[in-house]
Amino acid sequence: MSESDAEAQHNSIATKAFTVEVAYATPEKQVIIEMCVAPGTCLEQAIEQSEICRDFPEIDLSKNKVGIFGKLAKKSLELKPGDRIEVYRPLIADPKEVRRKREAEGKRMKKGGGEKSSL
């Protein structure tokens, strides 16, 4: 393969669209939208292109946190093939405060999150 053929193949790969998923969930409903995006697409652009905000008007990208595979990410992050973009809902309760309250009430949690039985 000549150098120009190798460069042409590299450019062809670099311009191919790839698949990502955009996910959002409420207690009542979970939606995962699979879509193709162009190389260089950032997280926020993919969310907008997915039109998920049409189905969930409560999503406000200026307020909602987003991530990829459970890890917070900047909305400007460039996507990679196979990424699952997640739009997170605001927390209803502060986990630290819930823990303090449970401790004050004398409750203990076992490993895994369920209440510890007193046998």
N, CA, C and O atoms as a printed pandas DataFrame, in Angstrom:
     atom_number atom_name residue_name chain_id  residue_number  x_coord  y_coord  z_coord
0              1         N          MET        A               1    0.856   -1.167    0.000
1              2        CA          MET        A               1    0.000    0.000    0.000
2              3         C          MET        A               1    0.903    1.231    0.000
3              4         O          MET        A               1    1.818    1.346    0.815
4              5         N          SER        A               2    0.632    2.135   -0.916
5              6        CA          SER        A               2    1.453    3.343   -0.997
6              7         C          SER        A               2    1.082    4.307    0.111
7              8         O          SER        A               2    0.054    4.162    0.773
8              9         N          GLU        A               3    1.948    5.298    0.297
9             10        CA          GLU        A               3    1.700    6.292    1.346
10            11         C          GLU        A               3    0.413    7.062    1.093
11            12         O          GLU        A               3   -0.320    7.358    2.037
12            13         N          SER        A               4    0.122    7.392   -0.163
13            14        CA          SER        A               4   -1.099    8.139   -0.480
14            15         C          SER        A               4   -2.334    7.274   -0.254
15            16         O          SER        A               4   -3.374    7.787    0.159
16            17         N          ASP        A               5   -2.239    5.943   -0.523
17            18        CA          ASP        A               5   -3.360    5.034   -0.256
18            19         C          ASP        A               5   -3.627    4.939    1.247
19            20         O          ASP        A               5   -4.779    4.947    1.682
20            21         N          ALA        A               6   -2.561    4.851    2.029
21            22        CA          ALA        A               6   -2.703    4.769    3.478
22            23         C          ALA        A               6   -3.334    6.044    4.025
23            24         O          ALA        A               6   -4.183    5.986    4.915
24            25         N          GLU        A               7   -2.925    7.188    3.499
25            26        CA          GLU        A               7   -3.497    8.462    3.948
26            27         C          GLU        A               7   -4.966    8.554    3.570
27            28         O          GLU        A               7   -5.777    9.036    4.362
28            29         N          ALA        A               8   -5.323    8.102    2.374
29            30        CA          ALA        A               8   -6.717    8.126    1.931
30            31         C          ALA        A               8   -7.571    7.220    2.807
31            32         O          ALA        A               8   -8.695    7.573    3.163
32            33         N          GLN        A               9   -7.030    6.042    3.156
33            34        CA          GLN        A               9   -7.773    5.127    4.029
34            35         C          GLN        A               9   -7.965    5.737    5.407
35            36         O          GLN        A               9   -9.050    5.631    5.977
36            37         N          HIS        A              10   -6.931    6.376    5.958
37            38        CA          HIS        A              10   -7.029    7.020    7.259
38            39         C          HIS        A              10   -8.079    8.132    7.228
39            40         O          HIS        A              10   -8.885    8.245    8.152
40            41         N          ASN        A              11   -8.078    8.950    6.180
41            42        CA          ASN        A              11   -9.058   10.038    6.058
42            43         C          ASN        A              11  -10.467    9.489    5.929
43            44         O          ASN        A              11  -11.413   10.075    6.455
44            45         N          SER        A              12  -10.618    8.358    5.230
45            46        CA          SER        A              12  -11.929    7.732    5.076
46            47         C          SER        A              12  -12.460    7.268    6.431
47            48         O          SER        A              12  -13.633    7.467    6.745
48            49         N          ILE        A              13  -11.591    6.649    7.230
49            50        CA          ILE        A              13  -11.983    6.182    8.560
50            51         C          ILE        A              13  -12.333    7.363    9.453
51            52         O          ILE        A              13  -13.293    7.295   10.222
52            53         N          ALA        A              14  -11.570    8.439    9.361
53            54        CA          ALA        A              14  -11.764    9.598   10.228
54            55         C          ALA        A              14  -13.060   10.342    9.918
55            56         O          ALA        A              14  -13.535   11.114   10.751
56            57         N          THR        A              15  -13.646   10.123    8.726
57            58        CA          THR        A              15  -14.859   10.852    8.368
58            59         C          THR        A              15  -16.103    9.982    8.443
59            60         O          THR        A              15  -17.194   10.452    8.121
60            61         N          LYS        A              16  -15.972    8.737    8.856
61            62        CA          LYS        A              16  -17.127    7.847    8.945
62            63         C          LYS        A              16  -17.916    8.126   10.216
63            64         O          LYS        A              16  -17.353    8.310   11.295
64            65         N          ALA        A              17  -19.238    8.152   10.057
65            66        CA          ALA        A              17  -20.115    8.312   11.214
66            67         C          ALA        A              17  -20.030    7.054   12.080
67            68         O          ALA        A              17  -19.695    5.976   11.588
68            69         N          PHE        A              18  -20.330    7.199   13.352
69            70        CA          PHE        A              18  -20.326    6.062   14.261
70            71         C          PHE        A              18  -21.537    6.145   15.180
71            72         O          PHE        A              18  -22.203    7.177   15.263
72            73         N          THR        A              19  -21.806    5.049   15.863
73            74        CA          THR        A              19  -23.005    4.931   16.694
74            75         C          THR        A              19  -22.714    5.278   18.153
75            76         O          THR        A              19  -21.691    4.882   18.711
76            77         N          VAL        A              20  -23.643    6.028   18.759
77            78        CA          VAL        A              20  -23.632    6.311   20.192
78            79         C          VAL        A              20  -25.068    6.151   20.691
79            80         O          VAL        A              20  -26.004    6.044   19.898
80            81         N          GLU        A              21  -25.225    6.137   21.996
81            82        CA          GLU        A              21  -26.559    6.076   22.598
82            83         C          GLU        A              21  -26.736    7.275   23.514
83            84         O          GLU        A              21  -25.787    7.741   24.144
84            85         N          VAL        A              22  -27.974    7.768   23.578
85            86        CA          VAL        A              22  -28.332    8.831   24.514
86            87         C          VAL        A              22  -29.403    8.252   25.432
87            88         O          VAL        A              22  -30.429    7.760   24.963
88            89         N          ALA        A              23  -29.160    8.313   26.751
89            90        CA          ALA        A              23  -30.065    7.686   27.712
90            91         C          ALA        A              23  -30.574    8.694   28.732
91            92         O          ALA        A              23  -29.850    9.590   29.168
92            93         N          TYR        A              24  -31.849    8.522   29.104
93            94        CA          TYR        A              24  -32.454    9.329   30.164
94            95         C          TYR        A              24  -33.524    8.470   30.813
95            96         O          TYR        A              24  -34.206    7.700   30.137
96            97         N          ALA        A              25  -33.670    8.604   32.123
97            98        CA          ALA        A              25  -34.658    7.787   32.826
98            99         C          ALA        A              25  -35.365    8.604   33.893
99           100         O          ALA        A              25  -34.771    9.456   34.555
100          101         N          THR        A              26  -36.641    8.318   34.037
101          102        CA          THR        A              26  -37.435    8.823   35.152
102          103         C          THR        A              26  -37.891    7.585   35.921
103          104         O          THR        A              26  -37.678    6.467   35.450
104          105         N          PRO        A              27  -38.508    7.749   37.082
105          106        CA          PRO        A              27  -38.995    6.553   37.784
106          107         C          PRO        A              27  -40.011    5.753   36.957
107          108         O          PRO        A              27  -40.157    4.546   37.151
108          109         N          GLU        A              28  -40.705    6.422   36.046
109          110        CA          GLU        A              28  -41.745    5.764   35.264
110          111         C          GLU        A              28  -41.268    5.243   33.913
111          112         O          GLU        A              28  -41.858    4.307   33.371
112          113         N          LYS        A              29  -40.211    5.835   33.361
113          114        CA          LYS        A              29  -39.863    5.549   31.978
114          115         C          LYS        A              29  -38.357    5.677   31.742
115          116         O          LYS        A              29  -37.712    6.574   32.285
116          117         N          GLN        A              30  -37.804    4.776   30.929
117          118        CA          GLN        A              30  -36.398    4.853   30.537
118          119         C          GLN        A              30  -36.341    4.852   29.021
119          120         O          GLN        A              30  -37.020    4.066   28.361
120          121         N          VAL        A              31  -35.511    5.754   28.470
121          122        CA          VAL        A              31  -35.367    5.838   27.019
122          123         C          VAL        A              31  -33.886    5.785   26.665
123          124         O          VAL        A              31  -33.066    6.480   27.266
124          125         N          ILE        A              32  -33.558    4.959   25.689
125          126        CA          ILE        A              32  -32.207    4.911   25.135
126          127         C          ILE        A              32  -32.348    5.075   23.634
127          128         O          ILE        A              32  -32.982    4.261   22.961
128          129         N          ILE        A              33  -31.751    6.135   23.123
129          130        CA          ILE        A              33  -31.833    6.434   21.695
130          131         C          ILE        A              33  -30.479    6.117   21.059
131          132         O          ILE        A              33  -29.456    6.692   21.430
132          133         N          GLU        A              34  -30.491    5.210   20.116
133          134        CA          GLU        A              34  -29.265    4.884   19.386
134          135         C          GLU        A              34  -29.230    5.755   18.138
135          136         O          GLU        A              34  -30.229    5.881   17.430
136          137         N          MET        A              35  -28.072    6.354   17.875
137          138        CA          MET        A              35  -27.978    7.258   16.734
138          139         C          MET        A              35  -26.567    7.284   16.171
139          140         O          MET        A              35  -25.609    6.905   16.844
140          141         N          CYS        A              36  -26.454    7.733   14.940
141          142        CA          CYS        A              36  -25.149    7.900   14.299
142          143         C          CYS        A              36  -24.754    9.367   14.379
143          144         O          CYS        A              36  -25.577   10.260   14.178
144          145         N          VAL        A              37  -23.490    9.595   14.674
145          146        CA          VAL        A              37  -22.956   10.959   14.733
146          147         C          VAL        A              37  -21.677   11.021   13.914
147          148         O          VAL        A              37  -21.026   10.005   13.665
148          149         N          ALA        A              38  -21.337   12.215   13.506
149          150        CA          ALA        A              38  -20.109   12.434   12.742
150          151         C          ALA        A              38  -18.925   12.552   13.690
151          152         O          ALA        A              38  -19.092   12.957   14.840
152          153         N          PRO        A              39  -17.739   12.205   13.225
153          154        CA          PRO        A              39  -16.545   12.417   14.042
154          155         C          PRO        A              39  -16.453   13.891   14.446
155          156         O          PRO        A              39  -16.771   14.782   13.658
156          157         N          GLY        A              40  -16.018   14.132   15.672
157          158        CA          GLY        A              40  -15.903   15.504   16.162
158          159         C          GLY        A              40  -17.153   15.995   16.871
159          160         O          GLY        A              40  -17.166   17.108   17.398
160          161         N          THR        A              41  -18.215   15.176   16.894
161          162        CA          THR        A              41  -19.444   15.559   17.589
162          163         C          THR        A              41  -19.191   15.547   19.089
163          164         O          THR        A              41  -18.601   14.605   19.618
164          165         N          CYS        A              42  -19.640   16.595   19.771
165          166        CA          CYS        A              42  -19.470   16.637   21.224
166          167         C          CYS        A              42  -20.733   16.123   21.902
167          168         O          CYS        A              42  -21.777   15.964   21.270
168          169         N          LEU        A              43  -20.619   15.874   23.168
169          170        CA          LEU        A              43  -21.692   15.311   23.975
170          171         C          LEU        A              43  -22.977   16.141   23.863
171          172         O          LEU        A              43  -24.048   15.583   23.624
172          173         N          GLU        A              44  -22.884   17.448   24.031
173          174        CA          GLU        A              44  -24.070   18.308   23.989
174          175         C          GLU        A              44  -24.732   18.284   22.608
175          176         O          GLU        A              44  -25.959   18.273   22.511
176          177         N          GLN        A              45  -23.935   18.276   21.553
177          178        CA          GLN        A              45  -24.486   18.228   20.201
178          179         C          GLN        A              45  -25.275   16.941   19.983
179          180         O          GLN        A              45  -26.346   16.962   19.376
180          181         N          ALA        A              46  -24.750   15.828   20.474
181          182        CA          ALA        A              46  -25.431   14.545   20.309
182          183         C          ALA        A              46  -26.762   14.540   21.055
183          184         O          ALA        A              46  -27.754   14.021   20.543
184          185         N          ILE        A              47  -26.794   15.111   22.259
185          186        CA          ILE        A              47  -28.047   15.177   23.015
186          187         C          ILE        A              47  -29.074   15.994   22.242
187          188         O          ILE        A              47  -30.237   15.603   22.142
188          189         N          GLU        A              48  -28.648   17.118   21.699
189          190        CA          GLU        A              48  -29.561   17.961   20.920
190          191         C          GLU        A              48  -30.036   17.230   19.668
191          192         O          GLU        A              48  -31.220   17.287   19.337
192          193         N          GLN        A              49  -29.137   16.546   18.970
193          194        CA          GLN        A              49  -29.504   15.817   17.756
194          195         C          GLN        A              49  -30.460   14.668   18.055
195          196         O          GLN        A              49  -31.281   14.311   17.210
196          197         N          SER        A              50  -30.363   14.090   19.240
197          198        CA          SER        A              50  -31.231   12.966   19.603
198          199         C          SER        A              50  -32.686   13.400   19.796
199          200         O          SER        A              50  -33.600   12.578   19.728
200          201         N          GLU        A              51  -32.890   14.685   20.035
201          202        CA          GLU        A              51  -34.225   15.262   20.299
202          203         C          GLU        A              51  -34.895   14.644   21.530
203          204         O          GLU        A              51  -36.123   14.614   21.623
204          205         N          ILE        A              52  -34.096   14.158   22.461
205          206        CA          ILE        A              52  -34.644   13.559   23.679
206          207         C          ILE        A              52  -35.380   14.603   24.520
207          208         O          ILE        A              52  -36.298   14.270   25.269
208          209         N          CYS        A              53  -34.973   15.857   24.390
209          210        CA          CYS        A              53  -35.621   16.940   25.144
210          211         C          CYS        A              53  -37.072   17.143   24.710
211          212         O          CYS        A              53  -37.876   17.696   25.461
212          213         N          ARG        A              54  -37.402   16.699   23.507
213          214        CA          ARG        A              54  -38.782   16.801   23.031
214          215         C          ARG        A              54  -39.690   15.888   23.855
215          216         O          ARG        A              54  -40.817   16.256   24.186
216          217         N          ASP        A              55  -39.183   14.678   24.188
217          218        CA          ASP        A              55  -39.959   13.724   24.984
218          219         C          ASP        A              55  -39.903   14.018   26.480
219          220         O          ASP        A              55  -40.803   13.641   27.230
220          221         N          PHE        A              56  -38.832   14.696   26.906
221          222        CA          PHE        A              56  -38.639   15.013   28.321
222          223         C          PHE        A              56  -38.339   16.507   28.456
223          224         O          PHE        A              56  -37.177   16.893   28.576
224          225         N          PRO        A              57  -39.371   17.349   28.438
225          226        CA          PRO        A              57  -39.146   18.799   28.483
226          227         C          PRO        A              57  -38.488   19.278   29.777
227          228         O          PRO        A              57  -38.019   20.414   29.842
228          229         N          GLU        A              58  -38.444   18.430   30.807
229          230        CA          GLU        A              58  -37.797   18.822   32.062
230          231         C          GLU        A              58  -36.275   18.858   31.938
231          232         O          GLU        A              58  -35.596   19.402   32.809
232          233         N          ILE        A              59  -35.734   18.281   30.860
233          234        CA          ILE        A              59  -34.282   18.314   30.649
234          235         C          ILE        A              59  -33.876   19.732   30.280
235          236         O          ILE        A              59  -34.394   20.316   29.328
236          237         N          ASP        A              60  -32.949   20.268   31.044
237          238        CA          ASP        A              60  -32.395   21.592   30.780
238          239         C          ASP        A              60  -30.880   21.437   30.769
239          240         O          ASP        A              60  -30.255   21.308   31.822
240          241         N          LEU        A              61  -30.298   21.450   29.581
241          242        CA          LEU        A              61  -28.864   21.171   29.472
242          243         C          LEU        A              61  -27.995   22.215   30.159
243          244         O          LEU        A              61  -26.803   21.984   30.364
244          245         N          SER        A              62  -28.570   23.358   30.519
245          246        CA          SER        A              62  -27.781   24.332   31.279
246          247         C          SER        A              62  -27.732   23.951   32.759
247          248         O          SER        A              62  -26.905   24.471   33.508
248          249         N          LYS        A              63  -28.628   23.033   33.187
249          250        CA          LYS        A              63  -28.682   22.625   34.594
250          251         C          LYS        A              63  -28.373   21.143   34.809
251          252         O          LYS        A              63  -27.650   20.795   35.743
252          253         N          ASN        A              64  -28.909   20.269   33.960
253          254        CA          ASN        A              64  -28.714   18.835   34.142
254          255         C          ASN        A              64  -27.254   18.454   33.920
255          256         O          ASN        A              64  -26.602   18.949   33.001
256          257         N          LYS        A              65  -26.756   17.570   34.774
257          258        CA          LYS        A              65  -25.415   17.035   34.593
258          259         C          LYS        A              65  -25.508   15.898   33.576
259          260         O          LYS        A              65  -26.550   15.261   33.424
260          261         N          VAL        A              66  -24.403   15.662   32.891
261          262        CA          VAL        A              66  -24.349   14.601   31.890
262          263         C          VAL        A              66  -23.093   13.783   32.091
263          264         O          VAL        A              66  -22.142   14.224   32.737
264          265         N          GLY        A              67  -23.100   12.588   31.532
265          266        CA          GLY        A              67  -21.929   11.743   31.649
266          267         C          GLY        A              67  -21.897   10.687   30.576
267          268         O          GLY        A              67  -22.795   10.594   29.739
268          269         N          ILE        A              68  -20.849    9.893   30.615
269          270        CA          ILE        A              68  -20.696    8.770   29.697
270          271         C          ILE        A              68  -20.423    7.535   30.541
271          272         O          ILE        A              68  -19.466    7.496   31.316
272          273         N          PHE        A              69  -21.266    6.538   30.384
273          274        CA          PHE        A              69  -21.148    5.283   31.132
274          275         C          PHE        A              69  -21.007    5.518   32.633
275          276         O          PHE        A              69  -20.146    4.915   33.273
276          277         N          GLY        A              70  -21.839    6.383   33.201
277          278        CA          GLY        A              70  -21.871    6.584   34.641
278          279         C          GLY        A              70  -20.821    7.511   35.206
279          280         O          GLY        A              70  -20.745    7.674   36.424
280          281         N          LYS        A              71  -20.012    8.122   34.367
281          282        CA          LYS        A              71  -19.000    9.062   34.852
282          283         C          LYS        A              71  -19.315   10.447   34.317
283          284         O          LYS        A              71  -19.538   10.627   33.120
284          285         N          LEU        A              72  -19.332   11.430   35.220
285          286        CA          LEU        A              72  -19.607   12.794   34.796
286          287         C          LEU        A              72  -18.639   13.224   33.703
287          288         O          LEU        A              72  -17.458   12.876   33.722
288          289         N          ALA        A              73  -19.166   13.992   32.749
289          290        CA          ALA        A              73  -18.340   14.463   31.643
290          291         C          ALA        A              73  -18.766   15.879   31.272
291          292         O          ALA        A              73  -19.896   16.293   31.528
292          293         N          LYS        A              74  -17.848   16.602   30.671
293          294        CA          LYS        A              74  -18.158   17.945   30.191
294          295         C          LYS        A              74  -18.983   17.837   28.924
295          296         O          LYS        A              74  -18.800   16.918   28.126
296          297         N          LYS        A              75  -19.888   18.779   28.746
297          298        CA          LYS        A              75  -20.746   18.764   27.566
298          299         C          LYS        A              75  -19.952   18.978   26.281
299          300         O          LYS        A              75  -20.439   18.677   25.191
300          301         N          SER        A              76  -18.742   19.494   26.402
301          302        CA          SER        A              76  -17.904   19.746   25.230
302          303         C          SER        A              76  -17.028   18.552   24.856
303          304         O          SER        A              76  -16.267   18.626   23.891
304          305         N          LEU        A              77  -17.126   17.454   25.606
305          306        CA          LEU        A              77  -16.301   16.274   25.355
306          307         C          LEU        A              77  -16.617   15.676   23.980
307          308         O          LEU        A              77  -17.782   15.487   23.630
308          309         N          GLU        A              78  -15.585   15.386   23.219
309          310        CA          GLU        A              78  -15.759   14.764   21.907
310          311         C          GLU        A              78  -16.060   13.281   22.095
311          312         O          GLU        A              78  -15.392   12.595   22.869
312          313         N          LEU        A              79  -17.065   12.798   21.386
313          314        CA          LEU        A              79  -17.517   11.425   21.543
314          315         C          LEU        A              79  -16.650   10.426   20.794
315          316         O          LEU        A              79  -15.965   10.757   19.827
316          317         N          LYS        A              80  -16.708    9.171   21.288
317          318        CA          LYS        A              80  -16.020    8.053   20.652
318          319         C          LYS        A              80  -17.076    7.018   20.263
319          320         O          LYS        A              80  -18.157    6.990   20.851
320          321         N          PRO        A              81  -16.780    6.178   19.293
321          322        CA          PRO        A              81  -17.745    5.139   18.904
322          323         C          PRO        A              81  -18.167    4.289   20.100
323          324         O          PRO        A              81  -17.334    3.863   20.900
324          325         N          GLY        A              82  -19.468    4.051   20.206
325          326        CA          GLY        A              82  -20.003    3.194   21.259
326          327         C          GLY        A              82  -20.296    3.880   22.575
327          328         O          GLY        A              82  -20.772    3.228   23.505
328          329         N          ASP        A              83  -20.028    5.184   22.691
329          330        CA          ASP        A              83  -20.302    5.893   23.952
330          331         C          ASP        A              83  -21.800    5.873   24.270
331          332         O          ASP        A              83  -22.638    5.968   23.373
332          333         N          ARG        A              84  -22.120    5.748   25.559
333          334        CA          ARG        A              84  -23.510    5.901   26.021
334          335         C          ARG        A              84  -23.569    7.184   26.833
335          336         O          ARG        A              84  -23.015    7.275   27.928
336          337         N          ILE        A              85  -24.242    8.157   26.280
337          338        CA          ILE        A              85  -24.394    9.461   26.923
338          339         C          ILE        A              85  -25.582    9.364   27.874
339          340         O          ILE        A              85  -26.648    8.879   27.495
340          341         N          GLU        A              86  -25.401    9.820   29.095
341          342        CA          GLU        A              86  -26.471    9.771   30.088
342          343         C          GLU        A              86  -26.772   11.181   30.575
343          344         O          GLU        A              86  -25.867   11.938   30.927
344          345         N          VAL        A              87  -28.051   11.521   30.588
345          346        CA          VAL        A              87  -28.498   12.798   31.130
346          347         C          VAL        A              87  -29.044   12.490   32.518
347          348         O          VAL        A              87  -29.951   11.672   32.668
348          349         N          TYR        A              88  -28.488   13.148   33.532
349          350        CA          TYR        A              88  -28.852   12.847   34.918
350          351         C          TYR        A              88  -29.900   13.812   35.441
351          352         O          TYR        A              88  -29.878   15.006   35.143
352          353         N          ARG        A              89  -30.820   13.267   36.230
353          354        CA          ARG        A              89  -31.814   14.101   36.914
354          355         C          ARG        A              89  -31.188   14.661   38.180
355          356         O          ARG        A              89  -30.260   14.069   38.731
356          357         N          PRO        A              90  -31.696   15.811   38.648
357          358        CA          PRO        A              90  -31.172   16.350   39.914
358          359         C          PRO        A              90  -31.503   15.401   41.067
359          360         O          PRO        A              90  -32.524   14.713   41.043
360          361         N          LEU        A              91  -30.630   15.373   42.072
361          362        CA          LEU        A              91  -30.885   14.552   43.252
362          363         C          LEU        A              91  -32.056   15.123   44.039
363          364         O          LEU        A              91  -32.194   16.339   44.173
364          365         N          ILE        A              92  -32.887   14.244   44.550
365          366        CA          ILE        A              92  -34.011   14.681   45.376
366          367         C          ILE        A              92  -33.532   14.958   46.792
367          368         O          ILE        A              92  -33.988   15.906   47.432
368          369         N          ALA        A              93  -32.615   14.135   47.281
369          370        CA          ALA        A              93  -32.084   14.294   48.636
370          371         C          ALA        A              93  -30.569   14.192   48.598
371          372         O          ALA        A              93  -30.009   13.461   47.782
372          373         N          ASP        A              94  -29.920   14.912   49.466
373          374        CA          ASP        A              94  -28.469   14.856   49.580
374          375         C          ASP        A              94  -28.086   13.535   50.248
375          376         O          ASP        A              94  -28.483   13.293   51.388
376          377         N          PRO        A              95  -27.328   12.677   49.569
377          378        CA          PRO        A              95  -26.981   11.369   50.135
378          379         C          PRO        A              95  -26.287   11.463   51.494
379          380         O          PRO        A              95  -26.506   10.613   52.357
380          381         N          LYS        A              96  -25.456   12.481   51.692
381          382        CA          LYS        A              96  -24.774   12.629   52.987
382          383         C          LYS        A              96  -25.769   12.943   54.095
383          384         O          LYS        A              96  -25.647   12.440   55.212
384          385         N          GLU        A              97  -26.749   13.774   53.780
385          386        CA          GLU        A              97  -27.763   14.139   54.772
386          387         C          GLU        A              97  -28.629   12.925   55.115
387          388         O          GLU        A              97  -28.965   12.717   56.281
388          389         N          VAL        A              98  -28.989   12.134   54.123
389          390        CA          VAL        A              98  -29.785   10.928   54.359
390          391         C          VAL        A              98  -29.018    9.978   55.265
391          392         O          VAL        A              98  -29.601    9.387   56.173
392          393         N          ARG        A              99  -27.714    9.823   55.029
393          394        CA          ARG        A              99  -26.879    8.946   55.852
394          395         C          ARG        A              99  -26.827    9.438   57.294
395          396         O          ARG        A              99  -26.945    8.655   58.236
396          397         N          ARG        A             100  -26.645   10.763   57.452
397          398        CA          ARG        A             100  -26.605   11.327   58.814
398          399         C          ARG        A             100  -27.918   11.093   59.548
399          400         O          ARG        A             100  -27.917   10.741   60.728
400          401         N          LYS        A             101  -29.029   11.286   58.861
401          402        CA          LYS        A             101  -30.345   11.097   59.474
402          403         C          LYS        A             101  -30.536    9.637   59.879
403          404         O          LYS        A             101  -31.036    9.348   60.967
404          405         N          ARG        A             102  -30.140    8.728   59.005
405          406        CA          ARG        A             102  -30.280    7.301   59.305
406          407         C          ARG        A             102  -29.433    6.940   60.522
407          408         O          ARG        A             102  -29.870    6.175   61.383
408          409         N          GLU        A             103  -28.227    7.488   60.591
409          410        CA          GLU        A             103  -27.343    7.225   61.725
410          411         C          GLU        A             103  -27.943    7.776   63.012
411          412         O          GLU        A             103  -27.882    7.129   64.057
412          413         N          ALA        A             104  -28.521    8.968   62.937
413          414        CA          ALA        A             104  -29.127    9.584   64.119
414          415         C          ALA        A             104  -30.309    8.761   64.623
415          416         O          ALA        A             104  -30.597    8.746   65.820
416          417         N          GLU        A             105  -30.992    8.076   63.702
417          418        CA          GLU        A             105  -32.129    7.236   64.096
418          419         C          GLU        A             105  -31.671    5.858   64.571
419          420         O          GLU        A             105  -32.494    5.036   64.974
420          421         N          GLY        A             106  -30.370    5.605   64.527
421          422        CA          GLY        A             106  -29.838    4.341   65.018
422          423         C          GLY        A             106  -29.910    3.206   64.020
423          424         O          GLY        A             106  -29.714    2.047   64.386
424          425         N          LYS        A             107  -30.191    3.523   62.748
425          426        CA          LYS        A             107  -30.261    2.469   61.729
426          427         C          LYS        A             107  -28.893    2.281   61.115
427          428         O          LYS        A             107  -28.128    3.230   60.943
428          429         N          ARG        A             108  -28.599    1.028   60.787
429          430        CA          ARG        A             108  -27.331    0.712   60.117
430          431         C          ARG        A             108  -27.648    0.034   58.804
431          432         O          ARG        A             108  -28.661   -0.652   58.668
432          433         N          MET        A             109  -26.779    0.233   57.849
433          434        CA          MET        A             109  -26.965   -0.390   56.543
434          435         C          MET        A             109  -25.968   -1.535   56.395
435          436         O          MET        A             109  -24.812   -1.426   56.804
436          437         N          LYS        A             110  -26.428   -2.617   55.812
437          438        CA          LYS        A             110  -25.504   -3.706   55.501
438          439         C          LYS        A             110  -24.874   -3.434   54.146
439          440         O          LYS        A             110  -25.326   -2.557   53.410
440          441         N          LYS        A             111  -23.866   -4.161   53.827
441          442        CA          LYS        A             111  -23.195   -4.021   52.540
442          443         C          LYS        A             111  -24.215   -4.316   51.429
443          444         O          LYS        A             111  -24.901   -5.337   51.474
444          445         N          GLY        A             112  -24.314   -3.437   50.448
445          446        CA          GLY        A             112  -25.256   -3.648   49.365
446          447         C          GLY        A             112  -26.449   -2.735   49.443
447          448         O          GLY        A             112  -27.251   -2.713   48.509
448          449         N          GLY        A             113  -26.609   -1.980   50.509
449          450        CA          GLY        A             113  -27.635   -0.950   50.575
450          451         C          GLY        A             113  -28.908   -1.293   51.317
451          452         O          GLY        A             113  -29.654   -0.377   51.662
452          453         N          GLY        A             114  -29.206   -2.561   51.587
453          454        CA          GLY        A             114  -30.414   -2.901   52.332
454          455         C          GLY        A             114  -30.200   -2.695   53.817
455          456         O          GLY        A             114  -29.062   -2.636   54.284
456          457         N          GLU        A             115  -31.294   -2.584   54.564
457          458        CA          GLU        A             115  -31.142   -2.422   56.001
458          459         C          GLU        A             115  -30.593   -3.691   56.624
459          460         O          GLU        A             115  -30.942   -4.795   56.207
460          461         N          LYS        A             116  -29.744   -3.537   57.609
461          462        CA          LYS        A             116  -29.114   -4.685   58.277
462          463         C          LYS        A             116  -30.138   -5.316   59.226
463          464         O          LYS        A             116  -30.774   -4.641   60.035
464          465         N          SER        A             117  -30.266   -6.615   59.094
465          466        CA          SER        A             117  -31.200   -7.298   59.981
466          467         C          SER        A             117  -30.568   -7.495   61.357
467          468         O          SER        A             117  -29.348   -7.600   61.486
468          469         N          SER        A             118  -31.401   -7.542   62.360
469          470        CA          SER        A             118  -30.887   -7.696   63.729
470          471         C          SER        A             118  -31.198   -9.100   64.221
471          472         O          SER        A             118  -32.175   -9.322   64.937
472          473         N          LEU        A             119  -30.358  -10.037   63.827
473          474        CA          LEU        A             119  -30.538  -11.444   64.240
474          475         C          LEU        A             119  -29.723  -11.759   65.440
475          476         O          LEU        A             119  -29.750  -12.891   65.925
